């Protein structure tokens, strides 16, 4: 398993996110600043023009307002036109005595009722669909208010800029809201990609692949790098422990198998020379105990052997019918001893490409159980059929069936039904091995709850 990401990616994502947010805030700030300075500049222009008009372009006679030419000989209307401004002049009796520019077309732009004192004020107004900045200032002569001057400057450029800025900001806001979820989702995936891959690798760890290490190409000293190194060391310790356990079970089983066989043979020879029934009974009891121990050792050997094979399963073509027929022959003595009848029904060719050794172990255990847990003079029914691309092998007996409180423990290692602990030889290893083989080959095994009529088990293999 290889990890190519790095926690440093998180830092880059944070930086990019910060820069993006900073850019958005900066644009908003610049747009606002430009609008504020532009508005302030217009107000200053209005103040300057108002001062120029009152000082150099108006004259007063008996508190009446008169107009005069400037030093360049321009009239007031010409001066206002050059400055791109409009003006309205009102005398002390609130009579409009002159209108220039927009005031000639739009009339009153400001609320004159506000002018109750000698104050100067400006405001933004909209008239005829256009925006204007206005400045209202009192006209004073010898300390007395003799009228008012109202100036107006169009805000065409500023208005367009403000509208464009507003639409841009709204578009950015909507776009950021629309893209925030998928982008943040993708960013989180990028940031935590290494962690996700590490979790995925951990979930795939099994007994068979403890030796597979996780390769990390990022910074070996960052958080994920340290975690990967620690995890690989843990795998090494687990692999070592599991290897020792498997080796011990295999060696111990091999060491026990030969002496057990010799002891059983010796007892059988001794029994032939003994006539005392009591001694013969004791010898039989010892022999049975040794046989049970031998069965357990054989089961442990099978488990150990299959553990060592792991997922490197050897697959080959074989016939399920032929394997079952051979197994029936191997168990002929047990079948004859209990006077059992075997009904072998074959409805298809039973061709399989897969783990032949595993199939033989599974079917041998199922047939052995059908014999051991059957009744005397009973019947074993074996069926081989194919439905919807699935090969099904069914084995049924006519024994007592499976106790309800034991049904869920069928595949537990060393677990056996209470009623059969003394009646049938065995140590509960077989079905655990069967389940292990089926899981590794993706085979399905199913028991049917037929407690009163015997036991039926079905093995399903996709072909």
Order of alpha helices (4+ residues) and beta strands (2+ residues): beta-alpha-beta-beta-alpha-beta-beta-alpha-beta-beta-beta-alpha-alpha-beta-alpha-alpha-beta-alpha-alpha-beta-beta-alpha-beta-beta-alpha-beta-beta
